[in-house]
Amino acid sequence: MGPNVVLVTGVSRFLGGHLAARLAANPAIDRVLGVDTVQPGRDLMRRMGRTEFVRADIRNPLISKVINNAGVDTVVHAAINTHTGPGGRATLKEMNVIGSMQLLAACQQSPRVRKVVVRSTCAVYGSSSRDPAVFTEDLEPKDLPTSGYAKDAVEIEGYVRGFGRRRPDVDITTLRFSNLIGPRIDAMLARYFMLPVVPTVLGFDARFQLLHSEDALAVLERATLGDATGAYNVAGDGVLMLSQAIRRAGRVALPLPSMSVPAVTQLFRSARLVDFSPEQLRFLNFGRVVDTTRLRETFGYTPRWTTQQAFDDFVRGRGLRPVVEPENIMALERRAGDLLSRLR
């Protein structure tokens, strides 16, 4: 039995807003409510169609009234935030953790809620030199994240499991997205690769997976409409090395000694270019790869874009041009070759 009344959190941002638009276009769904503290932009509001926007803060217990009064039976929690806003880290943690706690408490009190979908992240596995080659959904991380958005996600998943024990009648789907990228989404990794000179840590070349933002939307929609439950790793097939990605984006790598990285990252944060957290730096050092067998075989979805295709679509969509033209590099290589020949 499909959903009748769906509530989506975080509709002022890409995933929440575009998911609400897809659900509102589905005639089998009676009502779609979009919740956020700020109203979506004009273009996104137009795309959301018949979605009923509710300006509400999920940290406030009044979210329970919204769920009860509307007769919500399906809740999609897409409001987990990855960017540190004007209020700093404390505000981000409060929005993520306290907001999720209040939302789950409201779902627990509502007898009509029968399905909850939670957007989580593969960052719950952390990043460490002791990590396994590939993380499955059942593997425990060697080193739990100790800060930032990753730590928030670990806490949120703990509250989700507690909610599941208290309400075993509710179907719960937890989607652990790898790093999102695409021409239409603003993400930390996208900002990082848009820098003309990309700082890296000397001696490290992380391998990682990416998820196209359109695949993320498709997975959220399928989870909302379908009956799959449990936790799922969601990522595109294949991996990229950090050095490969920098070359494909036409950027210039700047390897830095590890001792100088904190000062450089603070400079980028002060200039509001990229928000590097300690966990994000560990990811750029060690990377992370997850197994997606359960996504394909149990959940029933295979991402349309591989990791490489998703990254290349981001490069094309953002119109990234090489900082140094390949012709100039080839000319320098030829001159170096000629010089070596003469020296011999």
N, C-alpha and C positions, 0 to 999 in steps of 0.2 A: 504494500500500500504506500503510495507516494505521499509527499508532504502536501498539506493544505494551506497552512499559514507559516511562512518562513521569516525569521528575523536574522538579519545579517549585520554584524558589527563592523565598524571601520569603513563605512561607505564613502568617506571623503578621500580615501586613498585608492590606488589602482585596483588591487585585488578585490576589496570589498565592493567598490562601486561597480566594477564591470561584472562581478558575479551577480549582484542585485539586478543589473540590466538583463543578464541572460535568464535569470529566474523569472523576471517580470514578463519576458517575452514568451514564457511557457504557459499556454492556456490551461494546463492541468492544475496549476497552482492558483488558489483563490486570492491570496494576498501576499505581498512581499513588503516587509518593513525594513527600512535602512536606518541604522542608529549610528550617530557620531556626535562629537562635541561641537564640530563645525560643519557648516553646510558644504556639500560638494560644489565644485566649480560649475559654471553655467553649462558647459558642454557635457560634463558628466551627468548633471541632473537631467539634461535632455535625453541622454542615452538610457537613463534608468527608467524612463517611461512611467508606468503606473506604480512604481515603487513609492511607498509612503515614507517620506523622510521624517524621522523623529529626532529632534535635537535633545540628546540625553547623554549623561556621563555614566558609563557602566560601573564606575567606582561608587556611585550613589545607590543605596538600596532601593530607590524608586524605580530602578530598572525592572524590579519584580512586578510593579503595577503595569508597566508597558507589556510585559509578557502575558500576564493574566488577563488584562482587559482586552487584548487583541486575540486571545485564544491561540497563542503560538504553539505549534507542535514540533517545529524543527528550528534549531538555533545553529547558526554558522558563525563561529568566533574567528573572524579574520582581522581583528583590530590589534593583534600583537605587533608592536612597533619595534623597528630595528634601528632607527635613527635617534640620536640624542638631540632633543629639541631645545628651545630657549631655556626651559626650566632645569636643564642639566640631567645628570644621571639619576638623581633622586626622583625627579618627576617621571622619567622614563620607567623606572622600576615600579613606581606607584601605579602608573597607567597599566603596565603589563600585568603585574602580579596581583595587586589589590583589585584592579578592574576584573581580572579573570575570576578571582575568588568570589566577588559579588555577583558576577554573571552566573557562575555555577550554583551559588546559593539560591539565586532566583529560579534557576531551572529545577533545582531540587525541590523547591516549595510548590512548583506548578505541576498538578497532576496530568495536565494535557501534553506536556513536553515528552516526546518519545524518541527524539533523535538529536544528538549534539555532534557537530563537526568542529574540530579544533585545528587551526593552522599552527603547526609547530615548525621545527627546524632540525636539520641534521647536525646543527651545532651542539645539540645535547650530548653528542658523542665526544666533544672536545677535540683538541688537536695536540698530539704528543709524539715524541720520538718512539714511544713504546706502543703505539697504536697497531692493531692488526692491519693487514693489507687492505681488507674490505670489512666494513661494519654491516652485520645483519641486524634486524630489528631486535633480536634477543640478546645481543652482546652488550655487556656493560663496559663503559669507557675505563681506560686505565687511570686517567686523571680527569675527574669531573671539572667542568668549567667553574671558575671561581669569581668571575666578574662579567659585567655587561649583559647584553641581550641573551647570550647563551645560558648564563646562570638563571636568568628570568625564565627561560624556556624549560629548564630542568625543574624549577619550582612549579611552574604551571602544569607540567605533565604529572607531577606528584599530586596536585589538587584534582586533576582530571581522574586519576586512578581512584582517589578517595571518593569522588562523586560517583564513580561507577560502582563502588562497593555499597554505597548508600542507596543508589537507585539502579539496581540490576535490571529493571524493566526498560531502561533507556539504552538505545543503541548509540555507541560512541565510536567515532572514527577520528583518529589522530594522524595527521598528515605531516611527515617530517620532510619539508622541502630542503633541497640543496640550495646553493646560492642562486637567486633569481637574476636573470639578465634578459635583455630584449630592447628593441628600439623604443618601446613606449613606457618603460618602467624606470623609476629613479631608485637605484640600489647602490649600496656601498661599493660593491665590486665594479659596477659600471662607472662610478665616479673615479675610482682608482685607475682604471684603464683609459680614462679620458685625459689623465694628466699627460702633458707632453713628455715629461721626464718621470719615469716610474721608479720610485725607490724600492729596492729589494734588500734582503739581508745577505751579506757576502757569505758564500758557502752553502746556501740553501736554494733549492729549486722545487717548490711544492707541486704536487699533483692534485688536481681537484676536478670535480664535476660541476656542471651547470644545469639549470632548469630554465627553459624558455618560459617567459611570463604567460604566453598563450596556453602552454601545456599545464601550467599551474592553475589557470582558470578552468581548463577542461577537467582536471582532477577534482577541484573543489565542486564543480557542478555535478559530476558523476557521484561524488560522495554524498551530496545533498539529496539527489534523486534516487540513489541506489540503496542497497541494504548491506553493503560490506561494512564490517566493524573491525576494530583493532587498530594497531599502529602500522604505518606503511612508510618506507623510505621512498621518496619521489625525486628522481634525478634522470637526466638524459644519459643515454648510453655513451660509453667511452670516457676517456679522461684527457685533460690537457695539462702540460707542464706550465708552470708560471712563465718560464722563458719563452715557450712557444706562443703563449697568449700575447705576451708583450710584442713579439715580432709580428703576429697576425694583425695586431691593432696598429702597427706602424709606429709604435712608441719607442723611446730610448730608455733602456734599463740603467738604473744608477745603483750599483751594488754598494752597500754601506756596511762598515763594521758594526757588529751588534751593539757595541757600547754607544754608538752615535745615533742609533735608530730612535730612541725616545725623544731626543731633542728635535730631530727632523719631523717626526710625527706630530709633535706639539706645534711646530710651525704650520703644518698643514691644517691642523684643527683650528688654530687661531685665525687662519685665513679663510676658514669655512669651506675649504676645498674638499677634504675627505675627513671623516670622523673615524680615526683609528682607535679602537679599544684594545686592551691587552689581548683579549681573546681573538680579535681579528688579526693581530700581529702574529699570534701563534699559528693561526690558520695559514697565513702567508708564508710561514716558516716550514710547517710540516704538512699542510694540506689535509685532505680527508676524502676517502672514497667509500661509497656505500653500495650494498647489494640491493638490486631492485627486482629480484625474482618474485617476491610476494606481491609487488605492485602489478606485475604482468600476469601472474598465474592466478592469484586469488582476487585481487581488486578488479582485474580485467582491463588494464589500460597500459598501453605502450606509448611513451612519449613520441611525438611526431618529429621533434628535433633532437639530434644527438648533441652532446656537449659541444663538439666542434661547430656543428651547424648553428646552434643557438648563439655561440660567440660570434660567428661570422655574420649572422643576421643583425646582431647588435652593432657590429662595426659598420655594416652597410647602412643600416637605418639611421645611425647617428652621423653618418657622413665623415667618418674619421679618415683623415689623410695622413700618409707617412710624414713624420717629423723630418726625417732625412730621406730624400727621394732615392729609390733603389738604383737609379742610373748613376747618381753621385757615388754611392757605395761601390758599384761595379767599376767606376772609373778609378777610384782610389785603389781598389784591389789590383787593377791592371797596372797602375803606376808602380805599386809595390812589387808586383811580379817582375816588371821590367827592370826595376832597380836591383832586385836580387839576382837577375840574370846577368846584369853588367858586373856586379860584384864578383860573381863566380868566374 
